[in-house]
Amino acid sequence: FAFVPRTAATFEEFWEFSIPDHKVRTLFVLVGRVLEPSLHLDKPSLNFGTLLLGRRITKSVQLANSEHIPFSFTLETASREAAQEAGIDVKPLSGTVEPGTTVALAVSFCAREERAYNATLSFRVRTKADPLTLNVKGEGHTLHPALYMRS
């Protein structure tokens, strides 16, 4: 049998083992403690600073798996939509982190307006109660040239 918990806690379950032909019947209890999987982003946030409008810059964040089994991840839909509105692109949007390895997430930012941008990206990891979050900031600006003539 398989047990896939939804929360990190201690679980108890009573089971009955029986062999009807031999009239054997015994009760037993299975007890297990579930811990959150050890997956994390190597940075809590990315700050792209001030960029000229239309200029794209990419930075990398590592998603690390310290467990002995693989875990799948995906960028939540609401985060994906908020990121697109803020000029932020993430690749890959989903995947699997193998045991004891990391996956590089490429986060790109391109300001479309002269203003500050701020978005929180939430990555859902299978069997992890809360998503992993990454705060992304940046600011768009443009040059405002002016020519003055004195007569």
N, C-alpha and C positions, 0 to 999 in steps of 0.2 A: 504494500500500500504506500501511498505518498501523502504527505502532509504539507500543504502550502499555507502558511499563516498570513493573515492580513495585518496583524499588529505584533509588536515586540512585547512579549509577556511570558508568563509561565502557564503551561497548559497541562491539564490532566484529563485522561480519557480512560474509562473502564471498558474492558473487552472480555469476551468469553471465548475460551478455547475449548472445543469439544471434538471428540471422536465417537460418534454415535454407535458404531459397531462394537466398541470396547467399553461403552458406557462411562467414558471419561469426560468430565466436564470441570473446568476450573476457571475462575475469574482472575484477571490480573489488571493492573493499572499501568498505563504508560504515562510518564511524566517527562516533560521537556521544557527547556527554557529557550525562547526565541530572542535573538539579539538582532539589532539592525545590521544589515550588511555593511561592510567597511568599504564604501565607495566615496570618493570625494573629488572635488575640483581643486587644482593646485593654487587657484587664486579666487578670492571671494568677489573681485570686481575688476573691471577693465576701464581705464580712463583714456580715451583717445585724444584728449586735449582739444585745442582749437584747430580746425581744418578749414581750408578754403572750400567754398561751395563747389561741389562736383568732384572733389578729390577723394579717392577711395584709399583707405589704409586697412591692413589686415594684421591682427594679432592672434596669437595662439594660446589656448588654455588646455591643460591636460586633465582628462577624466581618468582617475586611477582606481583600479580594482585590487584591493589587498586580500581578497577572499580566494578560496581554492576552487570556486566554480564560476562559470561565466555569468554575466548579467547583461540584459538588454536595456537600452535607454532610448528615450525619444523626447524631442522638444515638444512641450505641450502646445496645442493648437492656439490657445489664447496668447501664449508667449510669442509664437511664430508671427501671428498677425500684428501684435504690438511692435515687434522688432522690425517688421517690414515697414510699418508706418514711420518708425524712427530712423529709417535708412540703414538698418542693421541686418546683416545676412550671416547665417551660421551654416557651416558644413562640417560633418554630415548632420542631418536633422535627426537621424536615428542610427542605431547600430548595436553591436555587442562588444563588451569589454571582456576579453579573455582573462582567466585567472592570473594574478600577479603581473598584469600589464597595464599600459595606459593607452588611451586613444586621444589623438590631437584633435581638438575642435578649433577650426579656423573661424574667427569672428571678424567680420568686415564692417566698416562704418563709412558712410558717404552722406554728408549733410546736404540737404536740398534747399534749406532755408537758413537765414541768418538768425539763429536762436540756439538755446541749450536743448540738448536731447538727454533723456534718461529712460532706460528700460530695464526691467528685471526679466531675465530668461529663466524659465523653470524646466528642468529636465526630469522627467518621470523615469524612475528606475524600478524594474519589476521587483516586487516584494519589499520595497522600501516604503515606509509609511508616508514620509514627507519628501517632496521633490528636492533635488539639488538646485540651488539658485545662483545665478551670476548677474551682478548689477553692471550695466554697461552705460557709460556716459561719454558725451562728446559735445562739441559746440561748433556750429557753422558760422563762418564769417566771410566777408568779401571786402575787397579794397574799394574805397570811395575816393577816387582821384578827383582833384579839383585844380583848376587853373585860374589864377587871379592876375589881372593885368592892371598896372597902375599907369595912369597917364599924367 
